[in-house]
Amino acid sequence: MVKPCQYCAKLSKIRYRIQFDSSQRWLLVCPDCWQKLAVDNPFYRYGGTWKAK
Ligand SMILES: [Zn+2]
């Protein structure tokens, strides 16, 4: 079952659990957003990978 990326809302089978800003919220994002949000980002933290079953 695919689920929407919490950043761009695109459906994705793999999502990464990350923090990317000072709010310290955890979001599940698709690989595209993960690449964009992680680069040169001092707030980036990785919290695991979610895979569709
Ligand atoms: Zn996305």
mmCIF file of the protein (N, C-alpha, C, O) and its ligand, coordinates in Angstrom:
data_MODEL
# 
_entry.id   MODEL 
# 
loop_
_entity.id 
_entity.type 
_entity.pdbx_number_of_molecules 
1 polymer     1 
2 non-polymer 1 
# 
_entity_poly.entity_id                      1 
_entity_poly.type                           'polypeptide(L)' 
_entity_poly.nstd_linkage                   no 
_entity_poly.nstd_monomer                   no 
_entity_poly.pdbx_seq_one_letter_code       MVKPCQYCAKLSKIRYRIQFDSSQRWLLVCPDCWQKLAVDNPFYRYGGTWKAK 
_entity_poly.pdbx_seq_one_letter_code_can   MVKPCQYCAKLSKIRYRIQFDSSQRWLLVCPDCWQKLAVDNPFYRYGGTWKAK 
_entity_poly.pdbx_strand_id                 A 
# 
loop_
_entity_poly_seq.entity_id 
_entity_poly_seq.num 
_entity_poly_seq.mon_id 
_entity_poly_seq.hetero 
1 1  MET n 
1 2  VAL n 
1 3  LYS n 
1 4  PRO n 
1 5  CYS n 
1 6  GLN n 
1 7  TYR n 
1 8  CYS n 
1 9  ALA n 
1 10 LYS n 
1 11 LEU n 
1 12 SER n 
1 13 LYS n 
1 14 ILE n 
1 15 ARG n 
1 16 TYR n 
1 17 ARG n 
1 18 ILE n 
1 19 GLN n 
1 20 PHE n 
1 21 ASP n 
1 22 SER n 
1 23 SER n 
1 24 GLN n 
1 25 ARG n 
1 26 TRP n 
1 27 LEU n 
1 28 LEU n 
1 29 VAL n 
1 30 CYS n 
1 31 PRO n 
1 32 ASP n 
1 33 CYS n 
1 34 TRP n 
1 35 GLN n 
1 36 LYS n 
1 37 LEU n 
1 38 ALA n 
1 39 VAL n 
1 40 ASP n 
1 41 ASN n 
1 42 PRO n 
1 43 PHE n 
1 44 TYR n 
1 45 ARG n 
1 46 TYR n 
1 47 GLY n 
1 48 GLY n 
1 49 THR n 
1 50 TRP n 
1 51 LYS n 
1 52 ALA n 
1 53 LYS n 
# 
loop_
_struct_asym.id 
_struct_asym.entity_id 
A 1 
B 2 
# 
loop_
_chem_comp.id 
_chem_comp.type 
_chem_comp.mon_nstd_flag 
ALA 'L-peptide linking' y 
ARG 'L-peptide linking' y 
ASN 'L-peptide linking' y 
ASP 'L-peptide linking' y 
CYS 'L-peptide linking' y 
GLN 'L-peptide linking' y 
GLY 'peptide linking'   y 
ILE 'L-peptide linking' y 
LEU 'L-peptide linking' y 
LYS 'L-peptide linking' y 
MET 'L-peptide linking' y 
PHE 'L-peptide linking' y 
PRO 'L-peptide linking' y 
SER 'L-peptide linking' y 
THR 'L-peptide linking' y 
TRP 'L-peptide linking' y 
TYR 'L-peptide linking' y 
VAL 'L-peptide linking' y 
ZN  non-polymer         . 
# 
_pdbx_entity_nonpoly.entity_id   2 
_pdbx_entity_nonpoly.name        ? 
_pdbx_entity_nonpoly.comp_id     ZN 
# 
_pdbx_nonpoly_scheme.asym_id         B 
_pdbx_nonpoly_scheme.entity_id       2 
_pdbx_nonpoly_scheme.mon_id          ZN 
_pdbx_nonpoly_scheme.ndb_seq_num     1 
_pdbx_nonpoly_scheme.pdb_seq_num     101 
_pdbx_nonpoly_scheme.auth_seq_num    101 
_pdbx_nonpoly_scheme.pdb_mon_id      ZN 
_pdbx_nonpoly_scheme.auth_mon_id     ZN 
_pdbx_nonpoly_scheme.pdb_strand_id   A 
_pdbx_nonpoly_scheme.pdb_ins_code    . 
# 
loop_
_atom_site.group_PDB 
_atom_site.id 
_atom_site.type_symbol 
_atom_site.label_atom_id 
_atom_site.label_alt_id 
_atom_site.label_comp_id 
_atom_site.label_asym_id 
_atom_site.label_entity_id 
_atom_site.label_seq_id 
_atom_site.pdbx_PDB_ins_code 
_atom_site.Cartn_x 
_atom_site.Cartn_y 
_atom_site.Cartn_z 
_atom_site.occupancy 
_atom_site.B_iso_or_equiv 
_atom_site.pdbx_formal_charge 
_atom_site.auth_seq_id 
_atom_site.auth_comp_id 
_atom_site.auth_asym_id 
_atom_site.auth_atom_id 
_atom_site.pdbx_PDB_model_num 
ATOM   1   N  N  . MET A 1 1  ? 0.837  -1.203 0.000  1.00 0.00 ? 1   MET A N  1 
ATOM   2   C  CA . MET A 1 1  ? 0.000  0.000  0.000  1.00 0.00 ? 1   MET A CA 1 
ATOM   3   C  C  . MET A 1 1  ? 0.875  1.257  0.000  1.00 0.00 ? 1   MET A C  1 
ATOM   4   O  O  . MET A 1 1  ? 1.726  1.421  0.874  1.00 0.00 ? 1   MET A O  1 
ATOM   5   N  N  . VAL A 1 2  ? 0.669  2.132  -0.967 1.00 0.00 ? 2   VAL A N  1 
ATOM   6   C  CA . VAL A 1 2  ? 1.465  3.359  -1.025 1.00 0.00 ? 2   VAL A CA 1 
ATOM   7   C  C  . VAL A 1 2  ? 0.810  4.447  -0.186 1.00 0.00 ? 2   VAL A C  1 
ATOM   8   O  O  . VAL A 1 2  ? -0.402 4.448  0.027  1.00 0.00 ? 2   VAL A O  1 
ATOM   9   N  N  . LYS A 1 3  ? 1.627  5.357  0.276  1.00 0.00 ? 3   LYS A N  1 
ATOM   10  C  CA . LYS A 1 3  ? 1.111  6.459  1.089  1.00 0.00 ? 3   LYS A CA 1 
ATOM   11  C  C  . LYS A 1 3  ? 1.692  7.770  0.591  1.00 0.00 ? 3   LYS A C  1 
ATOM   12  O  O  . LYS A 1 3  ? 2.768  7.790  -0.007 1.00 0.00 ? 3   LYS A O  1 
ATOM   13  N  N  . PRO A 1 4  ? 0.972  8.884  0.839  1.00 0.00 ? 4   PRO A N  1 
ATOM   14  C  CA . PRO A 1 4  ? 1.450  10.169 0.326  1.00 0.00 ? 4   PRO A CA 1 
ATOM   15  C  C  . PRO A 1 4  ? 2.642  10.709 1.104  1.00 0.00 ? 4   PRO A C  1 
ATOM   16  O  O  . PRO A 1 4  ? 2.718  10.605 2.328  1.00 0.00 ? 4   PRO A O  1 
ATOM   17  N  N  . CYS A 1 5  ? 3.558  11.282 0.357  1.00 0.00 ? 5   CYS A N  1 
ATOM   18  C  CA . CYS A 1 5  ? 4.630  12.063 0.944  1.00 0.00 ? 5   CYS A CA 1 
ATOM   19  C  C  . CYS A 1 5  ? 4.009  13.225 1.726  1.00 0.00 ? 5   CYS A C  1 
ATOM   20  O  O  . CYS A 1 5  ? 3.078  13.872 1.245  1.00 0.00 ? 5   CYS A O  1 
ATOM   21  N  N  . GLN A 1 6  ? 4.520  13.485 2.919  1.00 0.00 ? 6   GLN A N  1 
ATOM   22  C  CA . GLN A 1 6  ? 3.916  14.552 3.734  1.00 0.00 ? 6   GLN A CA 1 
ATOM   23  C  C  . GLN A 1 6  ? 4.457  15.935 3.362  1.00 0.00 ? 6   GLN A C  1 
ATOM   24  O  O  . GLN A 1 6  ? 4.094  16.936 3.980  1.00 0.00 ? 6   GLN A O  1 
ATOM   25  N  N  . TYR A 1 7  ? 5.325  15.985 2.351  1.00 0.00 ? 7   TYR A N  1 
ATOM   26  C  CA . TYR A 1 7  ? 5.845  17.274 1.903  1.00 0.00 ? 7   TYR A CA 1 
ATOM   27  C  C  . TYR A 1 7  ? 5.241  17.676 0.561  1.00 0.00 ? 7   TYR A C  1 
ATOM   28  O  O  . TYR A 1 7  ? 4.769  18.803 0.406  1.00 0.00 ? 7   TYR A O  1 
ATOM   29  N  N  . CYS A 1 8  ? 5.253  16.742 -0.431 1.00 0.00 ? 8   CYS A N  1 
ATOM   30  C  CA . CYS A 1 8  ? 4.745  17.071 -1.767 1.00 0.00 ? 8   CYS A CA 1 
ATOM   31  C  C  . CYS A 1 8  ? 3.430  16.359 -2.078 1.00 0.00 ? 8   CYS A C  1 
ATOM   32  O  O  . CYS A 1 8  ? 2.802  16.647 -3.097 1.00 0.00 ? 8   CYS A O  1 
ATOM   33  N  N  . ALA A 1 9  ? 3.000  15.427 -1.207 1.00 0.00 ? 9   ALA A N  1 
ATOM   34  C  CA . ALA A 1 9  ? 1.725  14.709 -1.343 1.00 0.00 ? 9   ALA A CA 1 
ATOM   35  C  C  . ALA A 1 9  ? 1.712  13.663 -2.455 1.00 0.00 ? 9   ALA A C  1 
ATOM   36  O  O  . ALA A 1 9  ? 0.672  13.061 -2.723 1.00 0.00 ? 9   ALA A O  1 
ATOM   37  N  N  . LYS A 1 10 ? 2.846  13.442 -3.100 1.00 0.00 ? 10  LYS A N  1 
ATOM   38  C  CA . LYS A 1 10 ? 2.947  12.392 -4.105 1.00 0.00 ? 10  LYS A CA 1 
ATOM   39  C  C  . LYS A 1 10 ? 2.939  11.023 -3.418 1.00 0.00 ? 10  LYS A C  1 
ATOM   40  O  O  . LYS A 1 10 ? 3.520  10.862 -2.344 1.00 0.00 ? 10  LYS A O  1 
ATOM   41  N  N  . LEU A 1 11 ? 2.280  10.039 -4.039 1.00 0.00 ? 11  LEU A N  1 
ATOM   42  C  CA . LEU A 1 11 ? 2.261  8.697  -3.463 1.00 0.00 ? 11  LEU A CA 1 
ATOM   43  C  C  . LEU A 1 11 ? 3.611  8.021  -3.646 1.00 0.00 ? 11  LEU A C  1 
ATOM   44  O  O  . LEU A 1 11 ? 4.224  8.105  -4.710 1.00 0.00 ? 11  LEU A O  1 
ATOM   45  N  N  . SER A 1 12 ? 4.064  7.349  -2.590 1.00 0.00 ? 12  SER A N  1 
ATOM   46  C  CA . SER A 1 12 ? 5.377  6.731  -2.653 1.00 0.00 ? 12  SER A CA 1 
ATOM   47  C  C  . SER A 1 12 ? 5.392  5.425  -1.873 1.00 0.00 ? 12  SER A C  1 
ATOM   48  O  O  . SER A 1 12 ? 4.767  5.307  -0.819 1.00 0.00 ? 12  SER A O  1 
ATOM   49  N  N  . LYS A 1 13 ? 6.124  4.435  -2.416 1.00 0.00 ? 13  LYS A N  1 
ATOM   50  C  CA . LYS A 1 13 ? 6.256  3.147  -1.725 1.00 0.00 ? 13  LYS A CA 1 
ATOM   51  C  C  . LYS A 1 13 ? 7.320  3.194  -0.650 1.00 0.00 ? 13  LYS A C  1 
ATOM   52  O  O  . LYS A 1 13 ? 7.289  2.417  0.304  1.00 0.00 ? 13  LYS A O  1 
ATOM   53  N  N  . ILE A 1 14 ? 8.258  4.106  -0.808 1.00 0.00 ? 14  ILE A N  1 
ATOM   54  C  CA . ILE A 1 14 ? 9.301  4.268  0.195  1.00 0.00 ? 14  ILE A CA 1 
ATOM   55  C  C  . ILE A 1 14 ? 9.251  5.702  0.706  1.00 0.00 ? 14  ILE A C  1 
ATOM   56  O  O  . ILE A 1 14 ? 9.191  6.648  -0.079 1.00 0.00 ? 14  ILE A O  1 
ATOM   57  N  N  . ARG A 1 15 ? 9.275  5.853  2.009  1.00 0.00 ? 15  ARG A N  1 
ATOM   58  C  CA . ARG A 1 15 ? 9.330  7.200  2.566  1.00 0.00 ? 15  ARG A CA 1 
ATOM   59  C  C  . ARG A 1 15 ? 10.375 7.226  3.676  1.00 0.00 ? 15  ARG A C  1 
ATOM   60  O  O  . ARG A 1 15 ? 10.576 6.248  4.396  1.00 0.00 ? 15  ARG A O  1 
ATOM   61  N  N  . TYR A 1 16 ? 11.024 8.363  3.788  1.00 0.00 ? 16  TYR A N  1 
ATOM   62  C  CA . TYR A 1 16 ? 12.034 8.533  4.822  1.00 0.00 ? 16  TYR A CA 1 
ATOM   63  C  C  . TYR A 1 16 ? 11.476 9.438  5.914  1.00 0.00 ? 16  TYR A C  1 
ATOM   64  O  O  . TYR A 1 16 ? 10.837 10.458 5.653  1.00 0.00 ? 16  TYR A O  1 
ATOM   65  N  N  . ARG A 1 17 ? 11.748 9.018  7.154  1.00 0.00 ? 17  ARG A N  1 
ATOM   66  C  CA . ARG A 1 17 ? 11.289 9.819  8.289  1.00 0.00 ? 17  ARG A CA 1 
ATOM   67  C  C  . ARG A 1 17 ? 12.401 10.799 8.635  1.00 0.00 ? 17  ARG A C  1 
ATOM   68  O  O  . ARG A 1 17 ? 13.477 10.406 9.084  1.00 0.00 ? 17  ARG A O  1 
ATOM   69  N  N  . ILE A 1 18 ? 12.126 12.075 8.418  1.00 0.00 ? 18  ILE A N  1 
ATOM   70  C  CA . ILE A 1 18 ? 13.167 13.077 8.633  1.00 0.00 ? 18  ILE A CA 1 
ATOM   71  C  C  . ILE A 1 18 ? 12.632 14.310 9.357  1.00 0.00 ? 18  ILE A C  1 
ATOM   72  O  O  . ILE A 1 18 ? 11.434 14.590 9.362  1.00 0.00 ? 18  ILE A O  1 
ATOM   73  N  N  . GLN A 1 19 ? 13.576 15.037 9.971  1.00 0.00 ? 19  GLN A N  1 
ATOM   74  C  CA . GLN A 1 19 ? 13.323 16.409 10.399 1.00 0.00 ? 19  GLN A CA 1 
ATOM   75  C  C  . GLN A 1 19 ? 14.130 17.301 9.479  1.00 0.00 ? 19  GLN A C  1 
ATOM   76  O  O  . GLN A 1 19 ? 15.263 16.969 9.130  1.00 0.00 ? 19  GLN A O  1 
ATOM   77  N  N  . PHE A 1 20 ? 13.555 18.448 9.076  1.00 0.00 ? 20  PHE A N  1 
ATOM   78  C  CA . PHE A 1 20 ? 14.294 19.310 8.152  1.00 0.00 ? 20  PHE A CA 1 
ATOM   79  C  C  . PHE A 1 20 ? 14.207 20.787 8.501  1.00 0.00 ? 20  PHE A C  1 
ATOM   80  O  O  . PHE A 1 20 ? 14.725 21.624 7.762  1.00 0.00 ? 20  PHE A O  1 
ATOM   81  N  N  . ASP A 1 21 ? 13.557 21.127 9.622  1.00 0.00 ? 21  ASP A N  1 
ATOM   82  C  CA . ASP A 1 21 ? 13.565 22.538 10.014 1.00 0.00 ? 21  ASP A CA 1 
ATOM   83  C  C  . ASP A 1 21 ? 13.592 22.644 11.542 1.00 0.00 ? 21  ASP A C  1 
ATOM   84  O  O  . ASP A 1 21 ? 13.629 21.639 12.252 1.00 0.00 ? 21  ASP A O  1 
ATOM   85  N  N  . SER A 1 22 ? 13.572 23.882 12.024 1.00 0.00 ? 22  SER A N  1 
ATOM   86  C  CA . SER A 1 22 ? 13.768 24.106 13.459 1.00 0.00 ? 22  SER A CA 1 
ATOM   87  C  C  . SER A 1 22 ? 12.562 23.695 14.295 1.00 0.00 ? 22  SER A C  1 
ATOM   88  O  O  . SER A 1 22 ? 12.641 23.696 15.524 1.00 0.00 ? 22  SER A O  1 
ATOM   89  N  N  . SER A 1 23 ? 11.442 23.342 13.655 1.00 0.00 ? 23  SER A N  1 
ATOM   90  C  CA . SER A 1 23 ? 10.248 22.939 14.412 1.00 0.00 ? 23  SER A CA 1 
ATOM   91  C  C  . SER A 1 23 ? 10.421 21.562 15.042 1.00 0.00 ? 23  SER A C  1 
ATOM   92  O  O  . SER A 1 23 ? 9.670  21.198 15.947 1.00 0.00 ? 23  SER A O  1 
ATOM   93  N  N  . GLN A 1 24 ? 11.387 20.805 14.580 1.00 0.00 ? 24  GLN A N  1 
ATOM   94  C  CA . GLN A 1 24 ? 11.656 19.443 15.056 1.00 0.00 ? 24  GLN A CA 1 
ATOM   95  C  C  . GLN A 1 24 ? 10.479 18.500 14.855 1.00 0.00 ? 24  GLN A C  1 
ATOM   96  O  O  . GLN A 1 24 ? 10.350 17.501 15.561 1.00 0.00 ? 24  GLN A O  1 
ATOM   97  N  N  . ARG A 1 25 ? 9.609  18.822 13.878 1.00 0.00 ? 25  ARG A N  1 
ATOM   98  C  CA . ARG A 1 25 ? 8.560  17.883 13.486 1.00 0.00 ? 25  ARG A CA 1 
ATOM   99  C  C  . ARG A 1 25 ? 9.173  16.762 12.667 1.00 0.00 ? 25  ARG A C  1 
ATOM   100 O  O  . ARG A 1 25 ? 10.116 16.980 11.907 1.00 0.00 ? 25  ARG A O  1 
ATOM   101 N  N  . TRP A 1 26 ? 8.627  15.548 12.828 1.00 0.00 ? 26  TRP A N  1 
ATOM   102 C  CA . TRP A 1 26 ? 9.023  14.442 11.959 1.00 0.00 ? 26  TRP A CA 1 
ATOM   103 C  C  . TRP A 1 26 ? 8.041  14.342 10.811 1.00 0.00 ? 26  TRP A C  1 
ATOM   104 O  O  . TRP A 1 26 ? 6.829  14.334 11.025 1.00 0.00 ? 26  TRP A O  1 
ATOM   105 N  N  . LEU A 1 27 ? 8.556  14.266 9.590  1.00 0.00 ? 27  LEU A N  1 
ATOM   106 C  CA . LEU A 1 27 ? 7.709  14.071 8.419  1.00 0.00 ? 27  LEU A CA 1 
ATOM   107 C  C  . LEU A 1 27 ? 8.176  12.843 7.655  1.00 0.00 ? 27  LEU A C  1 
ATOM   108 O  O  . LEU A 1 27 ? 9.364  12.524 7.631  1.00 0.00 ? 27  LEU A O  1 
ATOM   109 N  N  . LEU A 1 28 ? 7.217  12.154 7.026  1.00 0.00 ? 28  LEU A N  1 
ATOM   110 C  CA . LEU A 1 28 ? 7.525  11.026 6.146  1.00 0.00 ? 28  LEU A CA 1 
ATOM   111 C  C  . LEU A 1 28 ? 7.514  11.541 4.710  1.00 0.00 ? 28  LEU A C  1 
ATOM   112 O  O  . LEU A 1 28 ? 6.466  11.922 4.190  1.00 0.00 ? 28  LEU A O  1 
ATOM   113 N  N  . VAL A 1 29 ? 8.673  11.552 4.078  1.00 0.00 ? 29  VAL A N  1 
ATOM   114 C  CA . VAL A 1 29 ? 8.787  12.141 2.744  1.00 0.00 ? 29  VAL A CA 1 
ATOM   115 C  C  . VAL A 1 29 ? 9.294  11.122 1.722  1.00 0.00 ? 29  VAL A C  1 
ATOM   116 O  O  . VAL A 1 29 ? 9.956  10.142 2.064  1.00 0.00 ? 29  VAL A O  1 
ATOM   117 N  N  . CYS A 1 30 ? 8.955  11.390 0.442  1.00 0.00 ? 30  CYS A N  1 
ATOM   118 C  CA . CYS A 1 30 ? 9.379  10.512 -0.641 1.00 0.00 ? 30  CYS A CA 1 
ATOM   119 C  C  . CYS A 1 30 ? 10.877 10.708 -0.926 1.00 0.00 ? 30  CYS A C  1 
ATOM   120 O  O  . CYS A 1 30 ? 11.462 11.688 -0.463 1.00 0.00 ? 30  CYS A O  1 
ATOM   121 N  N  . PRO A 1 31 ? 11.501 9.804  -1.673 1.00 0.00 ? 31  PRO A N  1 
ATOM   122 C  CA . PRO A 1 31 ? 12.936 9.928  -1.968 1.00 0.00 ? 31  PRO A CA 1 
ATOM   123 C  C  . PRO A 1 31 ? 13.306 11.248 -2.650 1.00 0.00 ? 31  PRO A C  1 
ATOM   124 O  O  . PRO A 1 31 ? 14.376 11.796 -2.385 1.00 0.00 ? 31  PRO A O  1 
ATOM   125 N  N  . ASP A 1 32 ? 12.440 11.763 -3.520 1.00 0.00 ? 32  ASP A N  1 
ATOM   126 C  CA . ASP A 1 32 ? 12.729 13.044 -4.189 1.00 0.00 ? 32  ASP A CA 1 
ATOM   127 C  C  . ASP A 1 32 ? 12.860 14.172 -3.170 1.00 0.00 ? 32  ASP A C  1 
ATOM   128 O  O  . ASP A 1 32 ? 13.831 14.928 -3.186 1.00 0.00 ? 32  ASP A O  1 
ATOM   129 N  N  . CYS A 1 33 ? 11.872 14.273 -2.285 1.00 0.00 ? 33  CYS A N  1 
ATOM   130 C  CA . CYS A 1 33 ? 11.896 15.335 -1.276 1.00 0.00 ? 33  CYS A CA 1 
ATOM   131 C  C  . CYS A 1 33 ? 13.046 15.123 -0.309 1.00 0.00 ? 33  CYS A C  1 
ATOM   132 O  O  . CYS A 1 33 ? 13.678 16.087 0.121  1.00 0.00 ? 33  CYS A O  1 
ATOM   133 N  N  . TRP A 1 34 ? 13.322 13.886 0.036  1.00 0.00 ? 34  TRP A N  1 
ATOM   134 C  CA . TRP A 1 34 ? 14.419 13.587 0.954  1.00 0.00 ? 34  TRP A CA 1 
ATOM   135 C  C  . TRP A 1 34 ? 15.730 14.149 0.419  1.00 0.00 ? 34  TRP A C  1 
ATOM   136 O  O  . TRP A 1 34 ? 16.498 14.775 1.149  1.00 0.00 ? 34  TRP A O  1 
ATOM   137 N  N  . GLN A 1 35 ? 15.974 13.912 -0.885 1.00 0.00 ? 35  GLN A N  1 
ATOM   138 C  CA . GLN A 1 35 ? 17.210 14.428 -1.483 1.00 0.00 ? 35  GLN A CA 1 
ATOM   139 C  C  . GLN A 1 35 ? 17.260 15.946 -1.432 1.00 0.00 ? 35  GLN A C  1 
ATOM   140 O  O  . GLN A 1 35 ? 18.288 16.538 -1.105 1.00 0.00 ? 35  GLN A O  1 
ATOM   141 N  N  . LYS A 1 36 ? 16.116 16.576 -1.765 1.00 0.00 ? 36  LYS A N  1 
ATOM   142 C  CA . LYS A 1 36 ? 16.075 18.039 -1.775 1.00 0.00 ? 36  LYS A CA 1 
ATOM   143 C  C  . LYS A 1 36 ? 16.267 18.606 -0.374 1.00 0.00 ? 36  LYS A C  1 
ATOM   144 O  O  . LYS A 1 36 ? 17.000 19.575 -0.178 1.00 0.00 ? 36  LYS A O  1 
ATOM   145 N  N  . LEU A 1 37 ? 15.595 17.988 0.603  1.00 0.00 ? 37  LEU A N  1 
ATOM   146 C  CA . LEU A 1 37 ? 15.565 18.568 1.946  1.00 0.00 ? 37  LEU A CA 1 
ATOM   147 C  C  . LEU A 1 37 ? 16.827 18.282 2.748  1.00 0.00 ? 37  LEU A C  1 
ATOM   148 O  O  . LEU A 1 37 ? 17.154 19.019 3.678  1.00 0.00 ? 37  LEU A O  1 
ATOM   149 N  N  . ALA A 1 38 ? 17.533 17.222 2.394  1.00 0.00 ? 38  ALA A N  1 
ATOM   150 C  CA . ALA A 1 38 ? 18.693 16.832 3.205  1.00 0.00 ? 38  ALA A CA 1 
ATOM   151 C  C  . ALA A 1 38 ? 19.955 17.602 2.833  1.00 0.00 ? 38  ALA A C  1 
ATOM   152 O  O  . ALA A 1 38 ? 20.843 17.769 3.669  1.00 0.00 ? 38  ALA A O  1 
ATOM   153 N  N  . VAL A 1 39 ? 20.050 18.077 1.583  1.00 0.00 ? 39  VAL A N  1 
ATOM   154 C  CA . VAL A 1 39 ? 21.275 18.704 1.099  1.00 0.00 ? 39  VAL A CA 1 
ATOM   155 C  C  . VAL A 1 39 ? 21.520 20.050 1.787  1.00 0.00 ? 39  VAL A C  1 
ATOM   156 O  O  . VAL A 1 39 ? 20.634 20.904 1.830  1.00 0.00 ? 39  VAL A O  1 
ATOM   157 N  N  . ASP A 1 40 ? 22.712 20.228 2.315  1.00 0.00 ? 40  ASP A N  1 
ATOM   158 C  CA . ASP A 1 40 ? 23.114 21.489 2.955  1.00 0.00 ? 40  ASP A CA 1 
ATOM   159 C  C  . ASP A 1 40 ? 22.112 21.973 3.992  1.00 0.00 ? 40  ASP A C  1 
ATOM   160 O  O  . ASP A 1 40 ? 21.853 23.172 4.096  1.00 0.00 ? 40  ASP A O  1 
ATOM   161 N  N  . ASN A 1 41 ? 21.554 21.055 4.753  1.00 0.00 ? 41  ASN A N  1 
ATOM   162 C  CA . ASN A 1 41 ? 20.524 21.437 5.717  1.00 0.00 ? 41  ASN A CA 1 
ATOM   163 C  C  . ASN A 1 41 ? 20.991 21.114 7.138  1.00 0.00 ? 41  ASN A C  1 
ATOM   164 O  O  . ASN A 1 41 ? 21.065 19.944 7.514  1.00 0.00 ? 41  ASN A O  1 
ATOM   165 N  N  . PRO A 1 42 ? 21.305 22.141 7.926  1.00 0.00 ? 42  PRO A N  1 
ATOM   166 C  CA . PRO A 1 42 ? 21.802 21.903 9.283  1.00 0.00 ? 42  PRO A CA 1 
ATOM   167 C  C  . PRO A 1 42 ? 20.737 21.300 10.203 1.00 0.00 ? 42  PRO A C  1 
ATOM   168 O  O  . PRO A 1 42 ? 21.075 20.733 11.242 1.00 0.00 ? 42  PRO A O  1 
ATOM   169 N  N  . PHE A 1 43 ? 19.455 21.414 9.835  1.00 0.00 ? 43  PHE A N  1 
ATOM   170 C  CA . PHE A 1 43 ? 18.377 20.877 10.670 1.00 0.00 ? 43  PHE A CA 1 
ATOM   171 C  C  . PHE A 1 43 ? 18.034 19.431 10.314 1.00 0.00 ? 43  PHE A C  1 
ATOM   172 O  O  . PHE A 1 43 ? 17.250 18.791 11.014 1.00 0.00 ? 43  PHE A O  1 
ATOM   173 N  N  . TYR A 1 44 ? 18.616 18.915 9.233  1.00 0.00 ? 44  TYR A N  1 
ATOM   174 C  CA . TYR A 1 44 ? 18.259 17.584 8.774  1.00 0.00 ? 44  TYR A CA 1 
ATOM   175 C  C  . TYR A 1 44 ? 18.624 16.506 9.790  1.00 0.00 ? 44  TYR A C  1 
ATOM   176 O  O  . TYR A 1 44 ? 19.759 16.438 10.262 1.00 0.00 ? 44  TYR A O  1 
ATOM   177 N  N  . ARG A 1 45 ? 17.642 15.666 10.119 1.00 0.00 ? 45  ARG A N  1 
ATOM   178 C  CA . ARG A 1 45 ? 17.889 14.474 10.926 1.00 0.00 ? 45  ARG A CA 1 
ATOM   179 C  C  . ARG A 1 45 ? 17.127 13.311 10.315 1.00 0.00 ? 45  ARG A C  1 
ATOM   180 O  O  . ARG A 1 45 ? 16.009 13.470 9.826  1.00 0.00 ? 45  ARG A O  1 
ATOM   181 N  N  . TYR A 1 46 ? 17.748 12.146 10.349 1.00 0.00 ? 46  TYR A N  1 
ATOM   182 C  CA . TYR A 1 46 ? 17.146 10.953 9.750  1.00 0.00 ? 46  TYR A CA 1 
ATOM   183 C  C  . TYR A 1 46 ? 16.615 10.046 10.851 1.00 0.00 ? 46  TYR A C  1 
ATOM   184 O  O  . TYR A 1 46 ? 17.306 9.768  11.831 1.00 0.00 ? 46  TYR A O  1 
ATOM   185 N  N  . GLY A 1 47 ? 15.356 9.580  10.676 1.00 0.00 ? 47  GLY A N  1 
ATOM   186 C  CA . GLY A 1 47 ? 14.729 8.780  11.738 1.00 0.00 ? 47  GLY A CA 1 
ATOM   187 C  C  . GLY A 1 47 ? 14.239 7.424  11.284 1.00 0.00 ? 47  GLY A C  1 
ATOM   188 O  O  . GLY A 1 47 ? 13.490 6.770  12.009 1.00 0.00 ? 47  GLY A O  1 
ATOM   189 N  N  . GLY A 1 48 ? 14.647 6.977  10.082 1.00 0.00 ? 48  GLY A N  1 
ATOM   190 C  CA . GLY A 1 48 ? 14.243 5.641  9.658  1.00 0.00 ? 48  GLY A CA 1 
ATOM   191 C  C  . GLY A 1 48 ? 13.591 5.649  8.305  1.00 0.00 ? 48  GLY A C  1 
ATOM   192 O  O  . GLY A 1 48 ? 13.301 6.708  7.747  1.00 0.00 ? 48  GLY A O  1 
ATOM   193 N  N  . THR A 1 49 ? 13.358 4.454  7.770  1.00 0.00 ? 49  THR A N  1 
ATOM   194 C  CA . THR A 1 49 ? 12.768 4.301  6.445  1.00 0.00 ? 49  THR A CA 1 
ATOM   195 C  C  . THR A 1 49 ? 11.471 3.520  6.560  1.00 0.00 ? 49  THR A C  1 
ATOM   196 O  O  . THR A 1 49 ? 11.408 2.510  7.261  1.00 0.00 ? 49  THR A O  1 
ATOM   197 N  N  . TRP A 1 50 ? 10.427 3.992  5.865  1.00 0.00 ? 50  TRP A N  1 
ATOM   198 C  CA . TRP A 1 50 ? 9.147  3.298  5.810  1.00 0.00 ? 50  TRP A CA 1 
ATOM   199 C  C  . TRP A 1 50 ? 8.984  2.695  4.442  1.00 0.00 ? 50  TRP A C  1 
ATOM   200 O  O  . TRP A 1 50 ? 9.131  3.381  3.430  1.00 0.00 ? 50  TRP A O  1 
ATOM   201 N  N  . LYS A 1 51 ? 8.674  1.389  4.405  1.00 0.00 ? 51  LYS A N  1 
ATOM   202 C  CA . LYS A 1 51 ? 8.462  0.718  3.125  1.00 0.00 ? 51  LYS A CA 1 
ATOM   203 C  C  . LYS A 1 51 ? 7.065  0.116  3.075  1.00 0.00 ? 51  LYS A C  1 
ATOM   204 O  O  . LYS A 1 51 ? 6.567  -0.429 4.060  1.00 0.00 ? 51  LYS A O  1 
ATOM   205 N  N  . ALA A 1 52 ? 6.441  0.228  1.894  1.00 0.00 ? 52  ALA A N  1 
ATOM   206 C  CA . ALA A 1 52 ? 5.126  -0.384 1.696  1.00 0.00 ? 52  ALA A CA 1 
ATOM   207 C  C  . ALA A 1 52 ? 5.254  -1.894 1.766  1.00 0.00 ? 52  ALA A C  1 
ATOM   208 O  O  . ALA A 1 52 ? 6.259  -2.459 1.336  1.00 0.00 ? 52  ALA A O  1 
ATOM   209 N  N  . LYS A 1 53 ? 4.227  -2.551 2.313  1.00 0.00 ? 53  LYS A N  1 
ATOM   210 C  CA . LYS A 1 53 ? 4.265  -4.005 2.408  1.00 0.00 ? 53  LYS A CA 1 
ATOM   211 C  C  . LYS A 1 53 ? 3.605  -4.630 1.182  1.00 0.00 ? 53  LYS A C  1 
ATOM   212 O  O  . LYS A 1 53 ? 3.537  -5.854 1.074  1.00 0.00 ? 53  LYS A O  1 
HETATM 213 ZN ZN . ZN  B 2 .  ? 7.692  14.241 -1.679 1.00 0.00 2 101 ZN  A ZN 1 
# 
